[in-house]
Amino acid sequence: MRLYKTSSALEEELGMQYYSSERPALGGVLRRLPEDFVVNEITPEGIEAGPDLWSLDRGQGGHTLALLKKVSRDQLSVISYLSSRLGAQVGFAGIKDRQAVTYQIISIGRRLEQVEVPYDLHDMELRVVGYSRWPVQPGDLKGNRFTIAIRSISPASLQPVTAAAPVEWALNYYGHQRFGTTRPNTHKVGRLMVRRDYEGAVREFLAAAYPWEPSAIRVARSELATGWDLNAALRSFPASLSFERRVIERLLSRPSDYEGCLHSLPQTLLRLFVDAYQSYLFNLALSQRHAQHGVREIEIGDFVAPLDKWGSPSRPFRCNASNVSNLRSMVRSGRAVTMVRVIGEKSDFGGTEGGIYASLLEKEGIIIGDFRSVAGMHFEGALRAATFTPINCVMMDGPDDMDGGKRKLTVRMTLPKSCYATVILREIMRPADLAASGF
């Protein structure tokens, strides 16, 4: 089996070490405008969340269902703000891209009429569409539809890409935004938390500076790292770093209580750190499995799941002597997909990637029990599809009205839930510099 190595040093560091196939590199730039990256959530009913959605029938109950449109806003900050502003818990199905125009269904933990919706929401719109007995929870979606413009493409680079076949499948890596591209350290904070080095986690979160951050923020972080003057940091950290400022204020009131100051953050963000570390380990394990065994080759002890019509895995089956032949046939035909462990406290080391994970955890200096009660939270582990296939992927080229002489390629596709559009885009663009390419 031939392997196709990534062009990006950062992807290598994030465990995204391979492409799924050999393709010509398109190049280009993403997100020149927010409207260049549009995400429409597909609800469990199969309805697209977008400007034309005015009602959603889930019966009656104490939870308000609302269509949330946000423009270049961080999801967790928006959810925290809305919860405070509306005086109720806000539920959501999936985290959407920050640098994008996104539409999704959220729930608000009380009855709310449209006239009660604040009119001064910055770069957000909220439209009441119905009510429900139950809140929206993570995973309550079928997938996401993407409309993405890739700009500043050389005409010479475009022709080979449009002439090639569409991306048939991709390694199901956790995408770049899981870790950050301008500040790729979410998993590093999580790693330190899993090791119970809460002081190290706080210092990484607050003071680790990265080249692609705005210069004022980079300088403020570097100064904090050098002198650890929290009072000075509170003056120099801008209001936009609201979570960092919250941690600094807590640490000033309770010096050395590093685990406690982490708990001043929303639990969703706190979990995201450890989730990102699990994602990093998954990416490494998937890369090694792809290189050593192949992601479509299964053995006794592996897991395989049939695919539904949206391309998402259903209930997984563990391979044994009686079913392995049938499951291999289903994977080869595209009716099922190999599943790979996302390591957690309840994971085992069976199957093809068991030895891979054993080696990874030894190198990381942790055991699976370390995922138990991290800052009071549990991380059981899960199974994730090793590959995925874009649905109805269409590419249309035209002139780039923002860059004379260059071309623009618009990519439209639907992806199963928990799959990343940037993983398909990296297959097409093959960027060496992720931040410069808009990832």
ABEGO torsion letter per residue (X at the ends): XBBBBBABAAAAAAGBABBABBBBBAEEBBGABAAABBBBBBBAAGBBBBAABABBBAEBEABBBBBBBBBGBBAAAAAAAAAAAAGBBBBBABBBBABBBBBBBBBBABBBBAAABBAABBGBBBBBAEBBABBBBBGBBAEBBBBBBBBGBBAAAAAAAAABBBBABBBBBBBAAAAEAABBAAAAAAAAAAAGBAAAAAAAAAABBBAABBAAAAAAAAAAAAAGBAAAAAAABBAABAAAAAAAAAAAABBGBAAAAAAABBAAAAAAAAAAAAAAAAAAAAAAAAAAAEAABBBBGBBBBBBBAAGBBBBBBBBBAAAAAAAAAAAAAGABBBBBBBBBAABBABEAAAAAAAAAAAAAGBBAAAABGBGGBBBAEBBBBABBBBBGBBBBBBBBAABBGBBBBBBBBBBBBGBBAAAAAAAAAGBABAAAAGX
